[in-house]
Amino acid sequence: MARVNYAYRPKDELNAAKAMGYEMPISFKHAVEICRAIKGKKIDDAIEYLEDVVAMERAVPFKNHKKKVAHKKGLEKWYAGRYPVKASTYILKVLENLKANAEYKGLELNRLVITHAQAKKGRVIKRYMPRAYGRATPKFKILTTVEIVAEVR
């Protein structure tokens, strides 16, 4: 049994492919914005999009976490954006896994559309940095789980 269940259950399991990146050391906020950007795209288009983000050619629109985020060119109907390279490389691996899972199931890749892309907070790795006068500063690392489901449309 899986440690984390999918939050979304497709209507037809035979015509859907699923992939999950479990507790990755990436920013939760960046993962949320990337998942919003790739939802509704075909798998190959999403992979190409994230490769462009890693190469810093296309920006990811930041719609929720946009406070003090600079404007970027090339965004459609939005102004704030960034190039989350580290999170994009990890989610790119999840997309490659999704593509391999779809091929293994024998699904047509050109008809698959990402219907569900979600980022969840995982465990928190708690560390403390000792400071002067017996104090300590917390250094917490929040891990992120990303799940992606693609269905035949």
N, C-alpha and C positions, 0 to 999 in steps of 0.2 A: 504494500500500500504506500502511496506517495505521502511525503511529509507535508506537502502543501497541495490542496485541491484547487482545481481551476474554478474561478469565479463565474465562468461562462460555460454553459453546456450547449453545444450546437444541436440544431433540430435533427440533423442526420449525421451520425458519427461516421458513416461510410464515406461521405462526401466532404469530410473536413480533416484538416491536419492541425496538430497542436505542437507547440514547443514552449519550453519554460527555461529561463535562466535563473537558477536558484541562488539567492543570497550573493549577489555580485557586489564588489566594492566600488559602486558608482553612486553619484549624487541622485537622490530620490527625485528632487525637483527637475533635474535635467531629464531623467527617465520618463517622468510624467509628460513633459512637453514633447519629447521624441515620440512617445506612444500616440499622442494626439496627432502628430504630424503624419505618421505612417498609416493610421487607421483609414480604411477605405481604399487603399492603394493595392495594386497587384504586387506579388512578392518580388518580382524582378525590378519593378519600379521603385519599391521601397529600398531594396538593396542598393540600387544605383543612387538613390537620394542620399542614403547614409554614407556611401563612399564619397559623394560630393561634400558632405558635411565634414568628414574626416580630412579631406583635402582643402577645407575652408573655402570652397567655391560657392556653396549655398548655405544660407543661415536657417536655423530652426526658429519658427515664430514662438516667442514666449508670451502666452496669453494669460496664464494664471499667475506665474511668478515673474512679473514684469517690472517690479519696482526698481528704479535706478538701472534699468537695462537700456543700453544705447540703441538708437535706430540703426537698422541695417537695410541695405539696398536689396532689391529682388524679392521682397516679401509681398505676397498678394493680399491686399486688403488688410494689412497689418503693418505696424511700425517697429515694434520691439523684437529683437532677435539676438541669438548668440550662436557660437560654433562649439557645442559640447562634444569635443573629440573623444574623450575617454569613454563617456557613456555611449556614444555612437559606435565605437569599436566593439564594445561588449554586446550591444543590442544587434549589431551586424552578425555576430556569431550565432545569436539566437535565431535570426532570420535564415541564416545558412542551414541551421539545424531544421528549421521548419520546412525549408525547401527539400532537404534530404528526406524528411519524414513523408512529405507529400509524394515524392518520387517512389519511395518504398511502398506506399499504399496504392500506387498506380493511378494517381489523380492527374488530370491535365493541368499543367502549371500555368498556362496562359488564361485559364478560366478561374483560377483561385484568387479570391479577394480577401484581404485582411479584414475580418469582421469584428475582431476583439483584440485590443492591445492595451494592456494594463500594467501599471507598476504598483507594487505593494511594498510596504516597509517590512524588512526582515528583522533579524536579531540585531541587538545593539552590543557592540564590543566595547566594554567599559575599561578605560585605562585612566590612570592619574599621573600627572607630572608633578613631582615634588618641587615646592617653592621655598622661599626663605621663611624663617620664623615658624616652621612646623606646619605650614599650610600646603594645600595641594590644589592643582587646577585640573578639572576633568577634561579628558580628551576622548570623547565618545565617537565611535564610528558606526553609523547606521547602514546596514547592508540592505540591498534592494533586490526584490524578486520581480522579474518581468515575465509575463505570460502573453503569448500571441496565438490566436486561432484564426485560420484561414478556411473559408468555405467556398464551394463551387457556386458561381453565380451565372 
